[in-house]
Amino acid sequence: MGTDFERALFAQQLEEVLTLPEARRWTLERDESVPLQVFVVTHPLSNPMELFKARLRWRDLMKAPSLKFIDMTTGADNNPAAWPKCFGFRPGSLDACLPWTEEGHGLHPEWANSAANAFPQVEAPVQFALLHLQSSLDNSYQGRGP
């Protein structure tokens, strides 16, 4: 997955996000066998003891990434209890219906032609996704999925 350019840019962006103030709350982990993928362990600002492991995976680095939450004990991506309850996150459906996720665009193909919901052209897609994920946790967290 991904061109040589995308893989190099992805690696560079991962290094750059570590300099962000928010990165003090993140543990990032890569699986080199999936080039455009990163796991992040983070928590909502309101509950630092409530850890969530998210997987962000890009098919195309300039498009919306797939977002899944991972069970930290089993590594499975199909446990609703691994998902936080936040605006747009749907633990029962194991997806996020948000304009910055691949799943959201899969559910709403009309977003591609919407000024408000089209995925924007961003210079740093890894940073964009990580900051949106953190913002969701910090601003709309209401507990764990069922």
N, C-alpha and C positions, 0 to 999 in steps of 0.2 A: 504494500500500500504506500502510495506517495512516491513522487519523483525524487531524484537525488537532491534537487534544490529544496523541496519541501522537507526532506529529512534533515538537511543541514540547517535550515531555518528553524525547524522545530527544536533541534538540539540547542541552538543559540538562544532561542526564546526561553527555554527551560532554565538556562543559566541566568538570563536577565530577570526572570520573575523572582528568583531567589533574593534579589536586592530590594524588592518591594517591602514596605513595612508589614503588610498583611502576611507575608511569607513566614514571619516568626510563628504563626499559628498553623503552618502547613508542614506536613511530611509528604514529600513527593517521592514517587517510586516509578521507575520505568521497567518495562519488559521489552528488551531489545528485539524480541521476535515479532513484535507488533510495533513498527516504527513510529507511527503517529498516534501514540497512546500514552497517557500518564494516569497514574493513580494518585489521589490526594486524600490524606486523612486530615480532617479539620473539624471544627466545632462552631456552634452558634455563639455569638458574643454573650448572649444571656445565660448560657449553660456550658462552661468550658469542660465539664466532665462528660458531656454527651458527644462522643466521637462518631463521625461518619466517614466512611471510605467511599469515595466516588471514583468512577472510571470515566475519563474523557477520551474519546476515540474519534479521530478524523479520517474520513475517506479522502477528503480534499481539504488541505489546510486552510483554504480561503473560504470554506463553507462551514455551516454550523456543525459542531461536534455531537456525537452521540453521548448521552449522559446516562449512566447506570450507577446505582449504589450497590456496594458489595458487602455481603455479610462478612464481618471481620473474623469470625470464628471458622466458617467453612469455606470462604472464598466464592460462594455462590452469588449469582446476580439475579436470583429469582425469589428473594425473601422480602416481602413487603415491610417487615420490621426493620430492615436495614435502611429504609428510606426515611428521611425527615418529612414531617408535614410542613410544607411551605407553600406559598402561593405558586400555583402551576405544577407543583410536584404531585403525582398521582400514585401513591404507594400501591393501591389496589390494582392498578393497571401496569405498574412497574415502568412508568415513563414520566417525562416532564413535558407538559404542553406549554412550552415557552418559545418565543421567536428566536432565541439563541441556541436552541437544540435541534438536532436532526429529527428527533421524534416529533417535536412540535410541528416542524415543516411537513413531516410525513402525514400527520393528522390534518393539517391545514395547508394543502398545496396552494391555495389562493394567497397565502402570505407572501409568496415569491413576487407577486405583483402589487403588493401593498406597501405604500410609503412608510407606514407605521410599523409593519411587521417583517418586512424583507430583512434577510440577514445582511448587515452592513459590511462594506469593504473596510476592513480594519488592518492596521499595520502589524499588530501583535495579537494574532488570534488566540494564542495560548493564554496570554495575560487577560485578554477580554473574557474568555470562558471562565478562568479561575476567579476573577473578580466578580463576575455575575453570579457564580455559584456561591461565593462567600457572602455577597450582598443578600442573596435569597435567605441564607441561613441567619444572617444578622438581623434582617428586617421583617421576616415573616414566619420565623420558626414557631411551631405550636406543638412540638412533641414528636414522637416516633410513629411510624406507620403501624397498622394493626398487627 
